[in-house]
């Protein structure tokens, strides 16, 4: 241990002597190794799952050549397809509801100045971000039982709205915080009522953030297992629950196929969302650089 | 200020009547009364935090007065929201809509009016041509230079044909050369359109070069309102004299007053004769204000001209190219700054550091201010 340390020290010293600063930013062997290790840690399990979804063999552990067999079989699994439609419907509904509520909350938090209770409110809206899902799920279950609300599709839709609303609020609020208020004043000065100002100026400018929020909410709802397991009932089995119950009876290659499809959908949405917000951040920066008075 | 005089010829276009505005405990504008005339280029001048921007926002409708009335063409607009006022504003940041093209920005205000499509198009095209922005009509704001963006902001507000056009620090975002050019352009534009311009600025030179009249503000109150020359040559208070331009202030006591002159006994410069201006009475402690360029400097012994003179030692010379500023320690208490144009290209100066000099000025060069 000591030997390694001292060896490292001398190496570091010589490195520092020769070219310390550029060395840290260049594509060194160390950096490549670090990135490879990190990516492998994150994506190796997923890669194996994806790979085995194309496995021709019936056994999960033995490679039997490339095949789309399990995807074809998936088409005939009506229970799985039904679960997929349920999950899709849930995600569409809860993402849309959460986007409307979350955007309104973000507007209120950034716009209505310092109203009484603003600080607790803004802290409270982020609570579901950090609360364990088990607790949210249990709390919702108790609520639904208390008000005698049937567990099933609508209960889960409301639960997912609760979960994803705060994510939308956080994303939209970040956009609104660096929104130039004089743009809205300019619109009013030019003859727009507050509502028209919102529709013609504010909304077009924050719509990328809203879209990104919607997509994140959509994927969160699609992925959720824990909360749905508390709130769903017979006839409203979501895809993650269906997969889990199937896996308990033994991993079938078909499961790999449905999981691969889910990964593809989520990855597509996440990439789109991040591209949207990145493009927006860039144009915002450019505008700020040009617009800043000296 | 008890003696806020309302100078008006005919009916004023804008009238602030005892307007007060507070933000929490901070008083932004206090008991403010002011008239702005039709077709006038009017400047609100003052240091930051003096309430000039609040006044502009009160006029635009972004703030409502706590007390008093704001009249536009004799009509109380104090409670009217911004979108119902025939007033338009150019924002300091320009506030161009980033998601709209240049033409879209200029057309934005007209779209809120029920105008025929053809007329709207024509007015936008006319305005873009006037601002020399017609070839950039399809660009987005972030593709324009600072000067171009300012012209779009001007066009966007002026195409609405406002009764009053408000400009919040319009030149703050431009570099110095462009600023001087734009000052002239704004002035020409105002004369051409015949629209009343109200500009907010903290830069006294900007106000002087552009405005027909200037309201100098301090701490939410009106310090003086007058034409630029009047403000510079006949400041009503010490604060105005010091804020607008450079000034030498000499303390003294009034010893005699007649119809033409006030005689002030000063410790620094002996007896000084000042033309009658601001009212002063025998025995009052006053300040005599003299602008640095009104004083002539010469080596002691050279013939002095004018009615007043005083001697001292030249302490320092600041060279600015076109002119130099001489700092002179007076024989009495205090010192004076004298500004002199460098007429000759040769290196000779009026006097060298440490030499004795005589300062002289004509009787009408100075003004008496209350202390």
Interface residues (C-beta under 8 A of the other chain):
Chain A: X180 X182 X183 X185 X186 X187 X188 X189 X190 X191 X192 X193 X196 X200 X201 X204 X205 X283 X286 X287 X290 X291 X292 X293 X294
Chain B: X60 X61 X62 X81 X82 X83 X87 X88 X89 X91 X92 X93 X94 X95 X96 X97 X98 X99 X108 X109 X112 X113 X141 X142 X144 X146 X149 X156 X157 X160 X169 X172 X173 X175
